Amino acid sequence: MKHEPTRLWGVSLLSAWLAIGCVLLAGSGSAYARDTAMLNALQLQQLVDDAHAKFKDVKEGKNANYIPILDTIPSELFGVAIALPDGTIFTAGDVDYRFAIESTSKPFTAALVMQQYGGPAAVAEKIGVEPTGLPFNSKLAVEVLEARSVNPLVNAGAMASVSMVKASSEDERWKMVLDNLSDFAGDKLPLMEEVYNSEYTTSFGNRGIANNLYNYERLYADPEEVLRVYTKQCSVGVTTKDLAIMGATLANGGVNPKTGKRLIDQKHVPELLAIMLTAGFYDGSGYWSMTAGLPSKTGVGGGIVSVVPGKMAIAAFSPRLDEHGNSVRAQRAIRYIAGELGVGIFGPNAD
């Protein structure tokens, strides 16, 4: 799958130049920055193709087997995409394959909560924003950390986010969550019923976390209702292209580039991205920040979305995960693209 302009070619090409040009004119240490003053659409497509080719044969990692259905996903699937703030997408590989969004959904529900409560203060107060230093599904974190739910990008905090969605019934809560994810993608996203059934029937750990949070008054709706809606949220089906557009919505200041709909106030996007940078890779977030320098969110379904504020989103998908639950191929592809472009928010990677 190649370059897919959503507007006239000339407009898309100009947009590609403008979106990347200021980064390159600043003079990063990457090969692309050294060799050209501006990137055009063909060069962006070549970069995506190169990233896919470079890592498609990597065999490290394994599928998430603690969720039975995820262990059945073909492990060789691999898609890479860049999306610009005007909706132009550059793709390579299996970018139309629909997979479970899993934890990659979490920042977008956090954005919904921020909008409903008028900003991130409610998230900081009722959930927390600190990284845990522990696995994403840690029950210990709920017991030893004062905030209990800790932050909205780990399982405990994500369930707290779902419980905070302002709704009068379970059906309304689920509709709000699903509609919000679809709005970020700019397309109607489906619930993958088989994934939901597989996850819900084996969600003993998350059920324990939800009940503990409720006991500590850090869950704000019925625990089993929250568990069902949260598990459905994780079971929504997305493609790599969907993830790229969802990330591009944040890169575009909270406005979806396909639909023009504002989903989070621009002034709150930096605060959401800060949480993504510090907790989006779970207990691998520090190394990711050091080596890629991009606000990101991963999911055990194999998806990762990274945001270059004001410039683009980079998304990738492949089911094989590392020890932290992050896709091996996807993170290498995104790190490679970020490094070649020199777009890490702290400056280009020294490597």
N, C-alpha and C positions, 0 to 999 in steps of 0.2 A: 504494500500500500504506500503510495507516494504522496507528495505534497497536495493538500486539499484546500484550496482557497475558498473561503465562504463569501468573498466579494470579488469584484473585478480584479484581474491579474495585476494591473498596474497599481491599484490601491493596495493590494496585499503585499506586493513587492516593496513598495515604498514604506509600508508599515513595518515590514521585516527590517529594512535598513534603519528606520528610526528607532525601533525597539532595541536594537543591538548596538547601534553606532556609538552612543555615548559611552557605553562600557568599553568598547574597543579603543576609542579615541583617548580614553584615560590611560591606555598603555599597560595592559596586563602582560604577564610573562608567558602567556600561552602561545602555541604555534600560530593559531589563527590571528591573534592580535598582532604578532610580529609581522605577518605576511600580507595583511590587507588592512586598509583603513576602515572598511565597512564590509559586513557580510550581506550577501544577497540570498534570495530564497534557495537557489541551487546549492549554495554552500551549506546552509542550514540542513537541507535534505541530505547532503553528503555526510554531514556530521552525525545525523541520526542513523544513516545506513552504516557508517563506520562503527558506531557504538554497538549496534546489533551484531555486526559481523565479528567484532572483537571478542564478544562474550557469549555468543550463542552456543559454543561447545564446552562451556564451563560445566562441570559435573558436580561441583561441591554442593553440600547441603542436602536437605531432604524435605519432602512435603510435611505439612502439619498433620501428624497421624493421630493426635488426641481428639480431633474432630473427624470421625470416620470418613465422611464424604470427601473431605479435602485430600485424603490420602489416595483417592481415586483419580484426581485430576492429572492429565498427562504432564509429566514433569519437564518435558522438553519445550513446552510452550514458552514463548518469549516475545514480548512486544515493547516498543520504545516510541515515545511521542514527545514532541515539543509543541506547545500551543502559545500563540502570541495574544496580546490583549485585544486584537481585532478579530480573534477567532480563527485565524489561519493556523492550520495544523500540518506538521511534518511528521511522517510515521514510517516505521519499518517493523516487519515481523507480524506477530499474531495480535494486532491491535484491535480486531473486531471480535475476538473471543470474549465471551461474557463469563465473568468469574465473581465470586463473593467478595464484596467490598471489605468486609470484616472491619478491623479497627481503623482503616483509612477513612471511615465514615465519621470518626469522632470529632475532628475539628469543625466539621460542618454543622453538627448538632450543637456544639459549643457556640458556634456563630449564631444559630437560631436562638439559643438561650440569651446570649448577649443582646440581641435585638429585642427580644420580648421584655427584658429587664432594664433596658436603657443603657447598657454598657457592660464592661467586664468586671465592675466592682462586685456584682452579685455572684459571679463565678468565683472570684477570689475569696469572698466571704463564705459562701455556702458549699463550695467544693474545695478550693485551694488551687494553687498554680505552681507548686514546687515539684521538681522531679523526685522520684522515689529512691533511685539507686537500687531498686529491686525489680524482679520480673514484672511484666505488665499485668499478670493475673495473681499477684501476690496477695495472700490472705494475711501474711505477717505484717505487711505495710498498714493494713487497717487497724491492727492492734498496737503497733509500736509508734506510729506517727500521729502527732496531735490532730492533724487535719482529717484523719481517717480516710476520706475519699481522695485526698492528696491533690490530684489534678485531673482535668477532663479527658486526658488522653490515655490513661490507664483504665482497666476494666471497672474498678470501683468508682472512679470519678466520672466515667462515661455513663454508668448507670445512674449516678447522681444527676448528671445532665439531663438524661431522659426523664427522670422524676421531676425535674424543674420545669419542663415544657408545660406551658399553661394550657391545660385541657380539662374538660369536664367529664371525660370518659376515656376508657382504654382505646376505643376505636378512634376518637378524635386525636388522642395523643399519637397513635401510630400514623394517622393520616398526615398530621403536621410534620412528623419526622420524615416520612417518605416524600411528601411534597417538597420539603426543603431540600432533600438530597437531589431530587429531580430538577428543582430550580437551579441548583448549582451546576448540574450537568447540562442543563439546557435541553433536556429530553426526558420523557417519562421512563423511569427506571422500574424494573419488575422486582417483586419478591421471588426469590428462588426457593420455592416451597420445600424441595427435597433437602436443601441446605438447612433451612430453618428446622425441619423435623429432626435432622441429624444432630444439630447443635442443641436444640431445646431438650431433647431426651437424654443428653449427656452433660447437661450444664450444672452438675452438682457443685463444682467449685464456685461458679458465679452465683448460684443460689445462696450458698453460704455467705459470700461477700455481701449480697443484697440484704440478707437478713441481719447481718452484723451492722451494716450501715444504718438500717432502720432502727436497730436497738440503740445505736449511738446518736440518733436523731440527725443523721447526715444523709438520709434518703427521704424524699418528700412526697412519696406516693406509696401505694401498696406494693410490697416487695415483689410479689409474683407477677403483678401487672407490669411493673418496671422490667422485670426479667424477660417477660414475653416480648415487650416492645423493643427492648435493647437487642434481644437475639434476632428479631426480625430486621432491625436496623443493620446488623452485621451480615444478614443473609440477603441483602439487596444486591442485585446483579449489575455489574458495571463492565465496561470495556476500558482498555488503556486510553482510548480517545476520550471517553467520558471523564476519566480521572484528570486528563490533561486540561480539559475545559473547566473542570471544578477548580483546579489549581490556578488556571488563568483568570478565573473570576476574582480570586484573592489578589493575584498580580495586578489586576485591573481595578484595584481599589474597592472591591466588593460588588462590582457590576458584571453580570454575566455577559461575555462578549458575543454570544449568539443571540440572546433575547433582549439585551439591554435592561434587564430587571435588576434593581439594586437589592442585594440580599443581606448585606451588613454595612453599616455606616463606615465610610472611609476612615474616619478618625479612630475606629476600633480595630481595623485590620492589623496595624503594627503590634497591638497587644496580643491578638490571636497568633500571629506569626512568631512572637516571642515564646509563647507556650509550645508551639510546634518545634522551635529550634532546641529548646531545653528538654523536651520530653517526647518528641515525635518518634524517636528511635529507641524508646524505652531505656534500658540500662546500657545501650550502645550509643546514646545521644551525644555524649562528650566526644567520642572518637569521630562520629559523623560530623559534628560541628567543626572539629579541627581539620578534617580531611576534605569535606565538601563545602561547609559553611553556608548551608541553605536550610531554611525552615522546611520541614518535611513531615510526612506521616506515612507510616507503613501499616500493613495488615498481613495477618497470617495466611490470607488467601493468595498472597504473592504480589500484591500491588504496592507501589510507592508513588507518592506525588510530592514534588519539591517545588517551591515557589521562589522565583527571583523577583523581588518586589519591583513593580512598575515595568518589568521587562518581559517575563514569560513564565510558563510552568513547564517542568520536565516530568514526565510520568513514565513508568515502566512496570512490567508485570512478568513474573516467572515464579512458578510454585515452590522451587527448592529454597529452603530457608536456612539461615545460619543459627547459631546457638541462642541468639537473642530473639528469634522469630521474625527476622527481616530477610527479604528475598536477596539471595546472593547475586544473581545476574542483574536484577533491577538496580540494586544499589551501586554496583560497579559501572553500569551504563550511565546512570545519572551522575556519579562522581566524575566519570570520564568526560561527559559533555560539559559539566560545570567547570572542570579544570581546563579544557580546551578553550572555552569561551572566557575564562577568567572572571566568572560572575559570582563567586562566593562573596557573601556580604562583608567579609573581613579582608577581602583582597584575594588575589590568585593564590592557589595552592603552590607551595614551594616545590612540590614534586612535578 
